[in-house]
Amino acid sequence: MTGTNSDNAEELLRFEEGWTEKMVEFWKERMDKLRVNRTFAMRNSLLGIHRPGAIEFRFLEYGIYVANGTGREIYRGNDGDLGFTPKRKAKEWFFRKYASSRHVLNEVEAAHYGQDYQGMLTVALDEMMRQVRTL
């Protein structure tokens, strides 16, 4: 990322918007591949919202249970002794890709904010040196 701070901020904003869209696209493809699509309600509920400084994803809550392989036959408060083998299998559509993609986003943002910080520090040091020279 080169150029002015304004250019860098716009570039980061475009990257974050693209990252958000790609995550939603990837998750939908993953749901299709794993056949997490009996009614398509969860797939259709998947939404990525990007605002400067915040990225939010929304989907029906039961999507986490699908990813973990839990469901109706495992009731709340169960002591762990199910007495049978659950019929459901985990369909990992969410966590793994989110974690690896979040790492990439963190690296891009760290580089962006690091450059901004270096620029602010350089400006501050230049100003201090100008003040020292005028003494």
C-alpha distance (Angstrom), angle and dihedral (degrees) to the residues before:
residue distance angle dihedral
M1 . . .
T2 3.74 . .
G3 3.76 134.9 .
T4 3.76 132.8 48.6
N5 3.78 125.4 -15.2
S6 3.81 87.9 -106.5
D7 3.82 90.9 53.8
N8 3.81 90.1 47.2
A9 3.80 91.8 49.7
E10 3.81 91.5 50.6
E11 3.79 90.9 46.9
L12 3.81 91.0 50.7
L13 3.80 90.9 47.2
R14 3.82 90.9 52.6
F15 3.82 90.7 47.4
E16 3.82 92.1 50.9
E17 3.80 92.0 47.6
G18 3.80 90.8 49.8
W19 3.81 91.4 45.8
T20 3.80 90.8 52.1
E21 3.81 92.5 49.8
K22 3.82 91.9 46.5
M23 3.80 92.7 51.2
V24 3.81 91.3 53.8
E25 3.81 90.4 46.1
F26 3.81 92.2 48.5
W27 3.81 93.4 48.2
K28 3.80 91.8 50.3
E29 3.81 90.6 50.3
R30 3.80 89.9 47.7
M31 3.82 91.5 50.7
D32 3.81 89.4 51.3
K33 3.81 92.1 49.2
L34 3.82 92.5 49.1
R35 3.82 91.9 42.0
V36 3.77 93.8 -119.6
N37 3.77 87.3 155.1
R38 3.77 113.5 96.1
T39 3.82 91.8 135.0
F40 3.83 99.4 1.1
A41 3.83 87.6 -130.4
M42 3.80 93.9 123.9
R43 3.81 93.5 43.7
N44 3.79 90.8 49.3
S45 3.81 91.4 47.8
L46 3.81 93.4 57.4
L47 3.79 109.6 113.9
G48 3.80 133.8 168.6
I49 3.80 117.1 -155.2
H50 3.79 119.8 -168.4
R51 3.78 124.4 -168.8
P52 3.80 124.7 163.2
G53 3.79 104.7 -80.5
A54 3.82 95.5 10.0
I55 3.80 138.9 68.5
E56 3.78 118.5 -172.7
F57 3.79 130.8 -175.5
R58 3.78 123.8 -161.2
F59 3.77 131.2 -169.5
L60 3.78 137.4 144.1
E61 3.79 109.6 -66.2
Y62 3.78 94.4 -123.9
G63 3.81 88.0 70.1
I64 3.79 88.9 82.7
Y65 3.82 90.0 53.9
V66 3.80 90.4 50.7
A67 3.81 89.7 51.7
N68 3.82 89.8 51.2
G69 3.80 96.2 43.4
T70 3.79 96.0 -119.4
G71 3.77 126.7 128.2
R72 3.80 148.9 131.9
E73 3.78 97.1 -25.6
I74 3.81 91.6 58.2
Y75 3.79 106.6 67.6
R76 3.79 128.4 -156.5
G77 3.80 113.3 -90.0
N78 3.81 94.5 24.1
D79 3.83 110.4 161.8
G80 3.79 92.2 -138.6
D81 3.81 97.3 -98.3
L82 3.77 99.8 107.8
G83 3.80 96.0 172.4
F84 3.79 89.4 -144.3
T85 3.77 140.5 45.9
P86 3.78 112.0 -93.1
K87 3.80 114.3 -116.2
R88 3.77 93.5 -141.2
K89 3.77 125.7 87.7
A90 3.78 125.0 -158.3
K91 3.80 113.0 -98.0
E92 3.78 102.8 -162.8
W93 3.78 101.7 -154.5
F94 3.81 99.4 139.8
F95 3.81 125.3 29.3
R96 3.80 106.2 52.6
K97 3.81 97.3 49.7
Y98 3.80 92.2 41.3
A99 3.80 92.2 53.8
S100 3.81 94.9 48.7
S101 3.80 94.0 42.9
R102 3.79 91.7 46.7
H103 3.80 88.0 56.7
V104 3.82 90.3 56.5
L105 3.81 91.1 48.0
N106 3.82 90.1 50.2
E107 3.81 91.2 52.7
V108 3.81 93.0 50.3
E109 3.80 92.2 47.2
A110 3.81 92.0 46.3
A111 3.80 90.2 52.8
H112 3.81 91.1 47.7
Y113 3.78 96.4 47.6
G114 3.81 91.0 40.4
Q115 3.80 89.8 57.1
D116 3.80 91.0 47.7
Y117 3.80 90.2 49.4
Q118 3.80 91.8 48.9
G119 3.79 89.3 50.2
M120 3.80 92.5 50.3
L121 3.81 91.0 46.9
T122 3.80 91.9 49.6
V123 3.80 91.6 50.3
A124 3.82 91.1 48.2
L125 3.83 92.6 48.3
D126 3.82 91.8 47.3
E127 3.79 89.8 51.6
M128 3.80 91.6 48.8
M129 3.82 90.9 50.0
R130 3.82 90.9 49.7
Q131 3.79 89.8 52.5
V132 3.82 91.6 48.8
R133 3.81 91.4 50.3
T134 3.79 92.1 52.7
L135 3.82 92.9 54.7
